[in-house]
């Protein structure tokens, strides 16, 4: 009887915290690195060259079945009927067969109403200098969900600092996926924020997602 009372007390807490009881198919480890070159999208004459701005990666099961797709790009890749990419560069992850849906499993907001609600959206101000060293909000960002740990990172970054705010022009984008059986949530878990993130050098907005103020 005492165990039943304890379970009745614990269950609402688990639901509030978004703990998922689903069992996810184990993912096959995979990694990919690609050089990305971004245009000046404020220039009306810029060329939309997806061969230089798009990044795609398929996540499979150990038996080779397609489980998820990672799709990344700049705002030129946006489709107003499917997904609006924003920032300098953004990624989303969708279940296999959901290419025409606006779902994004990398968003920490269940049933997100805006495509920008994700830490997988990058701005130059977040990845340059000391700001880029902040774990999970700078140059290296990890996402834990559905039995996996996904790491997105940028290296060899080039930026245009001539405008009011810097913009990304080029970088090597790296994605690594490994199994993580302790990651059980349906969408990405929110990382634990360190008090050191609230520093004068990299002030953060109190919005979702957290972004550095320009």
N, C-alpha and C positions, 0 to 999 in steps of 0.2 A: 504493500500500500504506500509506504514511504517513497519507494522508487517511482511509482506512478505519479505521486504528487510532485516530485522533483522534475519529472519529465514534462508534466503539464506547465510547470513554471519555466522550464528551459526552452520549450518549443517557441513561444512568442519571441524570445530574445534572439534565437537563431533566425527567425523569419525577418525580424527587424534588421539584423546585420546582413541579410542577404546570403546566408550560407546555403549553398545548393546541395541537395542530396542526390543529384543525378550522377550517374557514372558515365564518364566521357571516354570515347575511343582513344586509345593510346596513340600519340603522334610519333612519326618518324623524325629523328633529328635532321635538321636541314639548315644550311646557311648560304647566304648570297651576298656578294659585294658588287656594286655598280657605280660608275661615275655619273653624276647628274649635273647637267648644265641647264641653268634656268635663264629665261629671257627677262627683259624688263617689261613686265605686263602693263606698265603705265604708258609705254610707247605704243600708240595705235597701229604702228607698222610692224610690230614684232611678229616673228614667225612662230607659229605653234608647231614645234617639232617633237612629237611624242617619243621619238626614238632616243631623245636626250633627256626628256623630263619625266618619263613614266618608269615606274618600278613595279614589277609583279613577281609574286612568289606563291607557289602552290604548296600547301601543307598536306601530307599524305599519312595514311596509316602504315604500319610496318609491312602490310601486304600490298601496298601500292594504291589503295583506294583514296581518291581525292576527298579530303575532309573540309578544308578551308582555302580561301584565296585571300592573299594580301595584295591590295591595290594601292599604289601611291602616285602622287603627282602634284603639280601646281594647279592654280585655279583654271588653267586652260583645259584641264581634264574634266571639268564639271559638266554634269548633265542635270539640268534643272528638274527633270522628271525622276532622277535616280539619286544622285549624291552631289552636293556642292563642296568642292575642295576649297579651302581657304588658308590664310597664312601664306608663308613663302612656299611651304611644302607640307603635305598631309598624307597620312595613310589611313586606311580602314581595313578591317578584316571581316569577311562574310562567310557564312556556311556555303558549302558547295551547292551550286544550283540557285544561288540567290543574287546573281549578278545584276538583275534589274530591280532589286529592292534597295531601300535606303538604309538597311540595317548595318550597324557598325559595332562589332563586338569589343572593339578597343575603347569604346566610351564607357566610363565608369557610372554613367547615369542610366539606370534601367528605363527602357522606353524613352530614350532621349528624343526631344522634339526639335533639336537643332543639330545639324551636321558638325558644327564647330565644337561641340561638347566632348572634347577628347584631348588627352595628352599627346596623341599621335599627330598633333598639328604643331609645326615648327615655325618659329620666327627667328630672324637673324639676332634680335636682341636677346633671345634666350640661349643661344649657342655660342656667342662670341665672348671672349675674355673669361673673367672669373665667373660670370653668370652661367657659362656653359659647364662649369664643374659641379653644379648642384645636381645631386642624384635624382633621377627620374623626371627632372624638369629641364635639364640642360642638353648636353650633346649625347648622353647615354640614357635611355629610358626603358624600363622593364615593365612588362605587363604579364600578370599571372591570371590564368583563366582556363577552364575546360581541360584540365590535366596537362597544361604546358606552361612554360615560361618563354616569353617572346621578348627579345632585346632589339631595340632600334638604336642605331648610333650613327653619328656623322663624324668624319675625319677629313683632313686636308680641305678645310673650309675656305672659300673665297667669298668676299662680300663687297657690295657697293656701298660706300659710306658717304657718298656725295649728297644724298637727299636729307630730308628732315629726320628720317629714321633709316638705319641700315637695312639692306635687303640682301638676301642670299643670291649668289650668282653661280656658284659651283661647289660641289662637295662629293666625297665618296660616301655612299650610303650603304650601311651594312645591317643585315637582318640575320638573327640566329634564333632558332627554335629548338628547345629541348623538352623532353617530358618532365612534368612536375606533378606527381600524383596528389600532392597536397593542395594544388590549385583547383578548387572545385566550383568556383562561382561561374555563373552563366556568362557574365560580361566581366571585363577587367576589374580586378580589385583596386581600390584606391590605396596608394602608397601612404605609409606613415610619414607625416610631414615633420621635419626637424625644425626646432625653433631658430636654428642658424639661418634658415631660409629667409627669415624676416630681417635681412641686413640692409643697411643704407645703400650699398652698391647695387643690389638686385631687389628692389622693393617689389612685392607681389600684390596683385589685385585680389580681392576677396570674392572673386567670381568663380564659376565653374566653366571650363577648367581654369586653373591658376595660370595666369600669364604675367610676364614681366611688363610693367608699365613702360610705355615708350618715352 
